[in-house]
């Protein structure tokens, strides 16, 4: 279990989007390892490449929590954010599985539903009706999913940083209006602090078939509680300026890194040249 008191001096964490093929590979291997060693393993097909990919990854933006120690980054957390449409950076994940037909086929599958959780909800029409209503109002909705933290770094502090970073990036910075999230029912209270509530029409039950009760949560950024909103907007400012949001042990309100961010556009251009 991670403890901030055990961190070496100068060690901190940054939450940012995967910008290179190496970034994405490290994060998807982390995702594979965490889920294959959990009660959700049935959702992750075993393969010789230790990579977890599916058709929703081309509709997702991929984010990681990176430990920064002595100017080196290591992926320790992952979260993807799915939209109901393809995203511009989908070419990166296809590049990652180039030459691996088994994984490429998974990416090329046509999803049955616009959001991943709809594949195992008892009544996916509840969510489809909500999605259509939101679209009619000219608003947008996302589904964060595949939350993963390396076992050595699991802590409330880092989990909170990841969730708050997503709210900062998508709610405050990008102006996304709503989010849905599926989680273990035992963890619902954690998300309620950020304005997530049970989605009406979806019962709390073992609808995922994992032997534990799950729940479907819904939140609107406009209803984010004020004390939390102030913190989230500070985090969004950091992301807007640097493309990353820092988590510094012992400094709960330090969201900027003292180190300059790498030029990821240049790195990607060189890697794909």
C-alpha positions as CSV (number, residue, x, y, z in Angstrom):
1,X,0.0,0.0,0.0
2,X,1.3,3.4,-1.0
3,X,2.1,5.9,1.7
4,X,3.2,9.5,1.0
5,X,5.6,9.3,4.0
6,X,7.6,6.6,2.2
7,X,8.3,8.7,-0.9
8,X,11.8,9.7,-1.6
9,X,12.4,13.5,-1.5
10,X,11.6,15.0,-4.8
11,X,9.3,12.2,-5.9
12,X,5.9,13.3,-7.1
13,X,3.1,12.2,-9.4
14,X,1.6,13.7,-12.6
15,X,-1.7,12.9,-14.2
16,X,-1.6,13.5,-18.0
17,X,-2.8,12.1,-21.3
18,X,-0.8,9.4,-23.1
19,X,1.1,11.2,-25.8
20,X,3.3,8.6,-27.3
21,X,3.1,4.9,-28.3
22,X,5.4,4.1,-25.4
23,X,3.1,5.9,-23.0
24,X,0.1,4.0,-24.3
25,X,1.8,0.7,-24.3
26,X,2.9,1.1,-20.6
27,X,-0.6,2.1,-19.6
28,X,-2.4,-0.7,-21.4
29,X,0.0,-3.2,-19.9
30,X,-0.7,-1.8,-16.5
31,X,-4.4,-2.0,-17.2
32,X,-4.0,-5.6,-18.3
33,X,-2.0,-6.7,-15.3
34,X,-4.3,-5.0,-12.7
35,X,-7.5,-6.4,-14.2
36,X,-6.2,-9.9,-14.9
37,X,-5.3,-10.0,-11.1
38,X,-8.8,-8.9,-10.0
39,X,-12.3,-10.1,-9.8
40,X,-12.9,-8.4,-13.2
41,X,-10.5,-10.7,-15.0
42,X,-13.3,-12.2,-17.1
43,X,-13.6,-8.8,-18.9
44,X,-9.9,-9.0,-20.0
45,X,-9.1,-11.7,-22.5
46,X,-5.8,-13.3,-21.8
47,X,-3.1,-12.9,-24.5
48,X,0.6,-13.4,-25.0
49,X,1.2,-9.6,-25.4
50,X,-0.1,-8.6,-21.9
51,X,-2.1,-5.8,-23.5
52,X,-5.8,-5.0,-22.9
53,X,-7.6,-3.4,-25.9
54,X,-11.1,-3.4,-27.1
55,X,-13.3,-1.5,-29.6
56,X,-14.0,1.3,-27.1
57,X,-10.3,2.3,-27.0
58,X,-10.7,4.0,-30.4
59,X,-13.4,6.2,-28.8
60,X,-11.4,6.9,-25.7
61,X,-8.8,9.3,-24.5
62,X,-6.2,7.5,-22.4
63,X,-4.8,9.0,-19.2
64,X,-2.1,7.9,-16.8
65,X,-0.8,8.6,-13.4
66,X,3.0,8.7,-13.5
67,X,5.4,8.5,-10.7
68,X,8.2,11.0,-11.3
69,X,11.5,10.2,-9.6
70,X,14.9,11.6,-10.5
71,X,13.5,13.0,-13.8
72,X,12.1,9.6,-14.9
73,X,8.5,8.7,-15.2
74,X,6.8,5.4,-14.5
75,X,3.2,4.5,-15.2
76,X,1.4,3.6,-11.9
77,X,-2.3,4.5,-12.7
78,X,-4.6,4.4,-15.7
79,X,-8.1,5.7,-16.6
80,X,-9.7,6.0,-20.0
81,X,-12.5,8.3,-20.9
82,X,-15.0,7.1,-23.6
83,X,-17.1,9.3,-25.8
84,X,-19.9,8.1,-28.0
85,X,-17.8,8.8,-31.1
86,X,-14.2,8.1,-32.4
87,X,-11.5,10.4,-31.1
88,X,-8.8,12.1,-33.2
89,X,-5.9,10.2,-31.6
90,X,-7.2,6.7,-32.5
91,X,-4.3,6.2,-34.9
92,X,-1.9,5.9,-31.9
93,X,-3.5,2.8,-30.5
94,X,-3.7,1.2,-34.0
95,X,0.1,1.9,-34.3
96,X,0.6,0.1,-31.0
97,X,-1.0,-3.1,-32.2
98,X,0.5,-3.0,-35.7
99,X,1.5,-6.5,-36.6
100,X,-0.7,-8.1,-34.0
101,X,-3.8,-9.3,-35.9
102,X,-5.5,-10.7,-32.8
103,X,-5.5,-7.3,-31.0
104,X,-6.2,-5.2,-34.1
105,X,-9.4,-7.2,-34.7
106,X,-10.6,-6.3,-31.2
107,X,-10.1,-2.6,-32.0
108,X,-11.9,-2.9,-35.3
109,X,-15.0,-4.5,-33.9
110,X,-18.2,-2.4,-34.1
111,X,-19.5,-1.7,-30.6
112,X,-23.1,-2.9,-29.9
113,X,-23.7,0.1,-27.7
114,X,-22.2,3.6,-27.5
115,X,-20.8,3.2,-24.0
116,X,-19.0,0.2,-22.4
117,X,-21.2,-0.2,-19.4
118,X,-24.3,-0.7,-21.5
119,X,-23.0,-4.2,-22.5
120,X,-23.8,-5.6,-19.0
121,X,-26.5,-3.3,-17.6
122,X,-29.8,-5.2,-17.0
123,X,-31.7,-2.6,-19.1
124,X,-29.3,-0.6,-21.4
125,X,-32.3,1.4,-22.8
126,X,-32.3,3.4,-19.5
127,X,-28.8,4.8,-20.5
128,X,-29.7,5.1,-24.2
129,X,-32.7,7.2,-23.3
130,X,-30.6,9.4,-21.1
131,X,-27.9,9.8,-23.8
132,X,-30.5,10.8,-26.4
133,X,-32.1,13.3,-24.1
134,X,-28.7,14.9,-23.3
135,X,-27.8,15.0,-27.0
136,X,-31.2,16.7,-27.8
137,X,-30.2,19.4,-25.3
138,X,-26.9,20.0,-27.1
139,X,-24.9,18.6,-24.3
140,X,-22.3,15.8,-24.0
141,X,-21.7,12.8,-21.8
142,X,-18.6,10.7,-21.1
143,X,-17.9,7.4,-19.4
144,X,-14.6,7.1,-17.4
145,X,-13.7,3.5,-17.0
146,X,-11.0,0.9,-16.7
147,X,-9.7,2.6,-13.5
148,X,-6.5,0.9,-12.5
149,X,-3.8,1.6,-9.9
150,X,-0.6,-0.4,-9.4
151,X,-1.0,-2.5,-6.3
152,X,2.1,-0.7,-4.7
153,X,0.5,2.7,-5.2
154,X,-3.1,2.1,-4.0
155,X,-4.2,4.9,-1.7
156,X,-7.1,7.2,-1.3
157,X,-4.9,10.2,-2.0
158,X,-3.8,9.0,-5.5
159,X,-7.3,7.6,-6.3
160,X,-8.8,11.0,-5.4
161,X,-6.2,12.8,-7.5
162,X,-7.1,10.7,-10.6
163,X,-10.8,11.2,-10.2
164,X,-10.4,15.0,-9.6
165,X,-8.1,15.3,-12.5
166,X,-10.7,13.8,-14.9
167,X,-13.3,16.2,-13.5
168,X,-10.9,19.1,-14.0
169,X,-9.9,18.1,-17.5
170,X,-13.3,17.1,-18.9
171,X,-15.7,19.1,-16.7
172,X,-13.9,22.4,-16.2
173,X,-11.4,22.6,-19.1
174,X,-13.2,20.9,-21.9
175,X,-16.7,21.8,-20.8
176,X,-18.2,18.2,-20.9
177,X,-21.6,18.4,-19.2
178,X,-22.3,14.9,-17.7
179,X,-20.6,11.7,-16.8
180,X,-21.7,8.1,-16.1
181,X,-19.6,5.7,-14.1
182,X,-19.9,2.0,-13.0
183,X,-18.3,0.9,-9.8
184,X,-18.4,-1.5,-6.9
185,X,-21.4,-0.5,-4.8
186,X,-19.2,-0.4,-1.8
187,X,-17.3,2.5,-3.4
188,X,-20.3,4.6,-4.3
189,X,-19.9,6.9,-1.2
190,X,-16.5,8.0,-2.5
191,X,-18.0,9.2,-5.8
192,X,-21.0,10.9,-4.1
193,X,-18.6,13.5,-2.7
194,X,-18.2,14.6,-6.3
195,X,-21.9,14.8,-7.1
196,X,-22.4,11.3,-8.5
197,X,-25.7,9.6,-7.6
198,X,-27.4,6.4,-8.5
199,X,-28.8,6.4,-12.0
200,X,-32.6,5.9,-11.7
201,X,-33.8,2.8,-13.3
202,X,-30.6,0.8,-12.8
203,X,-30.8,-1.3,-9.6
204,X,-27.8,-1.9,-7.4
205,X,-27.1,-5.5,-8.0
206,X,-24.5,-8.0,-9.4
207,X,-25.4,-7.1,-13.0
208,X,-21.7,-7.5,-14.0
209,X,-21.7,-11.1,-12.8
210,X,-18.6,-10.8,-10.6
211,X,-20.1,-11.9,-7.3
212,X,-20.4,-8.4,-5.9
213,X,-23.0,-5.7,-6.2
214,X,-22.3,-2.9,-8.7
215,X,-23.9,0.4,-9.4
216,X,-24.3,2.9,-12.2
217,X,-23.7,6.5,-11.2
218,X,-24.5,9.8,-13.0
219,X,-23.2,13.3,-12.4
220,X,-23.5,16.7,-14.0
221,X,-20.6,19.1,-13.7
222,X,-23.0,22.0,-13.1
223,X,-24.0,20.2,-9.8
224,X,-20.4,19.7,-8.6
225,X,-20.4,20.7,-4.9
226,X,-18.9,24.2,-4.4
227,X,-16.0,23.3,-2.1
228,X,-14.9,20.6,-4.5
229,X,-15.4,22.8,-7.6
230,X,-12.9,25.4,-6.3
231,X,-10.2,22.8,-6.1
232,X,-11.2,21.2,-9.4
233,X,-10.9,24.6,-11.2
234,X,-7.4,25.1,-9.8
235,X,-6.4,21.8,-11.2
236,X,-8.0,22.7,-14.5
237,X,-5.8,25.8,-14.6
238,X,-2.7,23.7,-14.1
239,X,-3.8,21.4,-16.9
240,X,-4.5,24.3,-19.3
241,X,-1.0,25.7,-18.7
242,X,1.1,22.6,-18.6
243,X,-0.9,19.6,-19.9
244,X,-0.5,17.8,-16.6
245,X,-1.8,17.9,-13.0
246,X,0.7,17.3,-10.2
247,X,0.3,15.4,-7.0
248,X,3.0,16.3,-4.5
249,X,3.2,14.3,-1.3
250,X,2.7,16.6,1.7
251,X,1.4,19.4,-0.6
252,X,-2.3,18.8,-1.2
253,X,-2.8,22.0,-3.2
254,X,0.4,21.9,-5.3
255,X,-0.8,21.1,-8.9
256,X,2.2,22.4,-10.8
257,X,5.5,20.7,-11.4
258,X,8.7,22.6,-10.9
259,X,10.1,20.6,-13.8
260,X,9.3,21.7,-17.4
261,X,7.0,19.3,-19.3
262,X,8.5,17.4,-22.2
263,X,7.6,18.5,-25.7
264,X,5.3,15.5,-26.4
265,X,4.3,16.8,-29.9
266,X,8.0,16.6,-30.9
267,X,8.5,13.2,-29.2
268,X,5.5,11.8,-31.1
269,X,6.6,13.3,-34.4
270,X,10.0,11.7,-34.0
271,X,8.6,8.3,-32.9
272,X,6.3,8.1,-35.9
273,X,8.6,9.6,-38.5
